[in-house]
Amino acid sequence: MLREKQELKAARFPVLSQMLERQNQSSDSELFARARSGQTAAFAEIIDRYKDSLVGYLVRLVGNRERAEDIAQDAFLRLYQHSGSYEERGQLKAYLFRIATNQLRSEERRAHRWDRIRRLLQPRNGGPPAQEQALLQDELKRELLKAIAALPLRYRAALVLHEIEGWSYRNISETLDCNEGTVKSRIYRGRSLLKRSLAPYWQGASG
């Protein structure tokens, strides 16, 4: 009877209807606990709750809705993958936005490193004119990936970890089980081989 009276009042007063709807919603903590226990519907509800605000935030950061949606999707995926290590204490939205921001930061750092390696490998006396370079970025990245993949693994691993992933010489030496001098030598040798491999591309692009 009480529930019927509440519903009748809610029908008359839209503001009251919204208040009752919020009261009936599960809290973030409840949803997250259910999601951690394997209830995918609970995680889907978390996505529905925050996807619009997260995408809107990212659109303002990157200026492109499609890219913003991709980053948001990755952020929700990371949240799900790390749900076992996160304790929800009323900060879920802030945590989700932090994941997305860090994801964007990582992408921009990686893009900067790709640009850095492109500049390192581009001939000093040439390369295509500036207005053409923008059109060639995707093609150049494909050529770079092919050339890197063709390097011997000892040079490839050191070069990628340093130039693209941004690792320090020390961390690389620990990972590859060699001293820092060897790491530097492998990176230098890898760059030299890449320059040689990409020389025909640069000549074609500037011709």
C-alpha positions as CSV (number, residue, x, y, z in Angstrom):
1,M,0.0,0.0,0.0
2,L,2.8,2.4,0.9
3,R,4.6,1.6,-2.3
4,E,1.4,2.4,-4.3
5,K,1.1,5.7,-2.6
6,Q,4.7,6.6,-3.4
7,E,4.2,5.7,-7.0
8,L,1.0,7.8,-7.2
9,K,2.8,10.8,-5.7
10,A,5.7,10.2,-8.1
11,A,3.4,10.3,-11.1
12,R,2.1,13.7,-9.9
13,F,5.4,15.2,-9.1
14,P,8.3,14.5,-11.6
15,V,11.0,15.7,-9.1
16,L,9.7,13.3,-6.5
17,S,9.8,10.6,-9.2
18,Q,13.5,11.3,-9.9
19,M,14.3,11.2,-6.2
20,L,12.6,7.8,-5.8
21,E,14.5,6.5,-8.9
22,R,17.8,7.5,-7.4
23,Q,16.9,5.9,-4.1
24,N,16.2,2.6,-5.9
25,Q,19.5,2.7,-7.8
26,S,22.3,0.5,-6.5
27,S,25.4,2.4,-5.2
28,D,28.7,2.2,-7.0
29,S,30.0,0.1,-4.1
30,E,27.2,-2.4,-4.5
31,L,27.5,-2.6,-8.3
32,F,31.3,-3.0,-8.1
33,A,31.0,-5.7,-5.5
34,R,28.6,-7.6,-7.8
35,A,30.8,-7.0,-10.8
36,R,33.8,-8.4,-9.0
37,S,31.8,-11.5,-8.1
38,G,31.3,-12.1,-11.9
39,Q,27.9,-10.4,-12.5
40,T,28.5,-8.8,-15.9
41,A,25.1,-7.1,-15.8
42,A,26.4,-5.1,-12.8
43,F,29.5,-3.9,-14.7
44,A,27.2,-3.1,-17.7
45,E,25.3,-0.8,-15.3
46,I,28.5,0.9,-14.3
47,I,29.3,1.5,-18.0
48,D,25.8,3.0,-18.6
49,R,26.1,5.2,-15.5
50,Y,29.4,6.8,-16.5
51,K,30.0,6.4,-20.3
52,D,28.4,9.7,-21.3
53,S,30.3,11.8,-18.8
54,L,33.5,10.0,-19.5
55,V,33.2,10.3,-23.3
56,G,32.2,14.0,-23.0
57,Y,35.3,14.6,-20.9
58,L,37.6,12.9,-23.4
59,V,36.0,14.7,-26.4
60,R,37.0,17.9,-24.8
61,L,40.5,16.6,-24.3
62,V,41.1,15.2,-27.8
63,G,38.6,17.0,-30.0
64,N,37.5,13.8,-31.7
65,R,34.5,11.7,-30.6
66,E,35.6,8.5,-32.2
67,R,38.9,8.6,-30.5
68,A,37.3,9.6,-27.2
69,E,35.0,6.6,-27.4
70,D,38.0,4.3,-28.1
71,I,39.8,5.6,-25.1
72,A,36.7,5.3,-22.9
73,Q,36.2,1.7,-24.0
74,D,39.8,0.9,-23.1
75,A,39.3,2.6,-19.7
76,F,36.3,0.5,-18.9
77,L,38.2,-2.6,-20.0
78,R,41.1,-1.7,-17.7
79,L,38.7,-1.1,-14.8
80,Y,37.2,-4.5,-15.3
81,Q,40.6,-6.2,-15.7
82,H,41.9,-4.6,-12.4
83,S,38.6,-4.9,-10.5
84,G,40.2,-7.4,-8.1
85,S,42.8,-4.9,-6.9
86,Y,40.5,-1.9,-6.5
87,E,38.5,-1.2,-3.4
88,E,35.5,1.0,-4.1
89,R,35.1,3.7,-1.4
90,G,33.0,6.3,-3.2
91,Q,35.7,7.2,-5.7
92,L,34.8,5.0,-8.7
93,K,34.1,7.9,-11.1
94,A,37.3,9.7,-10.1
95,Y,39.2,6.4,-10.5
96,L,37.7,5.7,-13.9
97,F,38.5,9.2,-15.1
98,R,42.1,8.8,-13.9
99,I,42.4,5.5,-15.8
100,A,41.2,7.3,-19.0
101,T,43.5,10.3,-18.5
102,N,46.5,8.0,-17.9
103,Q,45.6,6.1,-21.0
104,L,45.6,9.3,-23.1
105,R,48.8,10.4,-21.5
106,S,50.5,7.1,-22.5
107,E,49.2,7.3,-26.0
108,E,50.5,10.8,-26.5
109,R,53.9,9.9,-25.0
110,R,54.1,6.9,-27.4
111,A,53.1,9.2,-30.4
112,H,55.8,11.6,-29.3
113,R,58.4,8.8,-29.2
114,W,57.4,7.6,-32.7
115,D,57.9,11.2,-33.9
116,R,61.3,11.3,-32.2
117,I,62.5,8.1,-33.8
118,R,61.2,9.4,-37.2
119,R,63.4,12.5,-36.8
120,L,66.3,10.4,-35.7
121,L,66.1,8.3,-38.9
122,Q,65.2,11.0,-41.4
123,P,68.2,12.1,-43.6
124,R,69.6,15.5,-42.5
125,N,69.6,16.8,-46.1
126,G,66.2,15.8,-47.2
127,G,63.0,13.9,-46.6
128,P,59.7,15.2,-48.0
129,P,58.6,18.8,-47.7
130,A,56.8,19.7,-44.5
131,Q,53.3,19.9,-46.2
132,E,53.8,16.4,-47.5
133,Q,55.1,14.8,-44.3
134,A,51.6,15.0,-42.7
135,L,50.2,12.9,-45.5
136,L,53.0,10.4,-45.2
137,Q,52.8,9.8,-41.4
138,D,50.7,6.6,-41.6
139,E,52.8,5.2,-44.5
140,L,56.0,6.1,-42.6
141,K,54.8,4.3,-39.5
142,R,54.0,1.2,-41.5
143,E,57.4,1.3,-43.0
144,L,59.0,1.8,-39.6
145,L,57.2,-1.2,-38.1
146,K,58.2,-3.4,-41.0
147,A,61.8,-2.3,-40.7
148,I,61.9,-2.7,-36.9
149,A,60.3,-6.2,-37.2
150,A,63.1,-7.2,-39.6
151,L,65.9,-6.3,-37.2
152,P,67.7,-9.1,-35.3
153,L,65.9,-9.5,-31.9
154,R,68.8,-8.3,-29.8
155,Y,68.8,-4.9,-31.6
156,R,65.0,-4.8,-32.0
157,A,64.2,-5.4,-28.3
158,A,66.7,-2.8,-27.0
159,L,65.6,-0.2,-29.6
160,V,61.8,-0.6,-29.0
161,L,62.1,-0.6,-25.2
162,H,64.2,2.6,-25.3
163,E,62.9,4.7,-28.2
164,I,59.2,3.7,-28.2
165,E,58.4,2.4,-24.6
166,G,60.7,5.0,-23.0
167,W,62.6,2.6,-20.7
168,S,65.9,3.6,-19.1
169,Y,69.1,1.9,-20.0
170,R,69.2,0.4,-16.6
171,N,65.8,-1.2,-16.8
172,I,66.5,-2.5,-20.3
173,S,69.8,-4.0,-19.1
174,E,68.0,-5.8,-16.3
175,T,65.3,-7.1,-18.6
176,L,67.7,-8.2,-21.3
177,D,70.3,-9.5,-18.9
178,C,73.2,-7.5,-20.2
179,N,75.2,-4.5,-19.1
180,E,74.2,-0.9,-19.9
181,G,77.1,-0.5,-22.3
182,T,75.8,-3.4,-24.4
183,V,72.3,-1.9,-24.4
184,K,73.6,1.4,-25.7
185,S,75.6,-0.4,-28.4
186,R,72.6,-2.4,-29.5
187,I,70.4,0.7,-29.7
188,Y,73.1,2.5,-31.8
189,R,73.4,-0.5,-34.0
190,G,69.6,-0.9,-34.4
191,R,69.3,2.8,-35.4
192,S,72.1,2.3,-38.0
193,L,70.4,-0.7,-39.5
194,L,67.0,1.1,-39.6
195,K,68.5,4.1,-41.4
196,R,70.0,1.8,-44.0
197,S,66.7,-0.1,-44.3
198,L,64.7,3.0,-44.7
199,A,67.0,4.9,-47.1
200,P,65.1,3.7,-50.2
201,Y,61.9,5.0,-48.7
202,W,63.3,8.4,-47.9
203,Q,64.7,8.7,-51.4
204,G,61.4,7.8,-52.9
205,A,59.5,10.2,-50.7
206,S,61.7,13.1,-51.6
207,G,62.0,12.2,-55.2
